[in-house]
Amino acid sequence: MNAIGPRDFGTVGYRAKLGVIVLSTNLTVENEFRRMVPDDISYHVARCLIPDSARSEREKEDQFLSIEQNVLVAASQLAMAQPDLIVFACTIGSILGETGHDLAIAERITQATSIPAITTGTAVLEALRRLELRKITLISPYPEGMGLREKTYLEASVPGLSVVSMRNLGVISSYEKNLLPASSSHRTAKEAVTPDAEGLFISCTAWRTLEVIEPLERELAIPVITSTQASLWACLRRCGIRDVLPFGRLFCA
């Protein structure tokens, strides 16, 4: 990506200015970014319309697979704020297709806006590689079939990676994932992690996870990656910012 141009100290986003695309149903990303992002970095959000009327897993998959044009509309709106980078902050929406779908979405955003882009899917894959994890536990709020597709995508995208245990909560509604308390991710992780797991991935940017990252790392003695945490980490690293933030071992990598 192009180097970030100089900005006066104290101006909005003088170290970096991020554009963030969230689903229209998402309540969590903005809250967790607000708590994680350093004061001298700004982020600006556009919402990507997604229907939330699905009553079956297949219907929900179809809704995710049909939102690409809406993602590009949101990206075009963000481009007017001239961010240094755009992130599509949705996990399953960026990895539900064939292997490489995460990169393809980012490339289309860049083609539409001339701004570098990344997806949560790519951020998670980069985090797994950076921490050199080979055996992980995967937990998500998704229906079982979507969780299995995510497992397949992760293993196909990171050579040598194996999901040794997993747990999916079976929530279909995009909005209802926001209503799960952080304690649900903590409890599900403690139930799902097996002794051979070298790391834990908590999937879905709508699932509240920020409060549980460090407690789980202490209790389980393994690194914890979450969708929203990895998204911010990858954005900052792409902008040349290597701040060590108190949100898990990933920010020390």
Buried (B, 14 or more C-beta within 10 A) or exposed (E): EEEBEEBEEEEEBBBBBBBBBBBBBBBBBBBBBEEBBEEBBBBBBBBBEBBBEBEEBEEBBEBBEEBBEBBBBBBEBBBEBEBBBBBBBBBBBBBBBEEBBBBBBBEBBBEBBEBBBBBBBBBBBBBBBBBEBBBBBBBBBBBBBBBBBBBEBBBEBBEEBBBBBBBBBBBBBBBEBBBBEBEBBBEBBEEBBEEEBBBBBBBBBBBBBBBBBBEBBEBBEBBBBBBBBBBBBBBBBBBEBEEEBEBBBBBEB
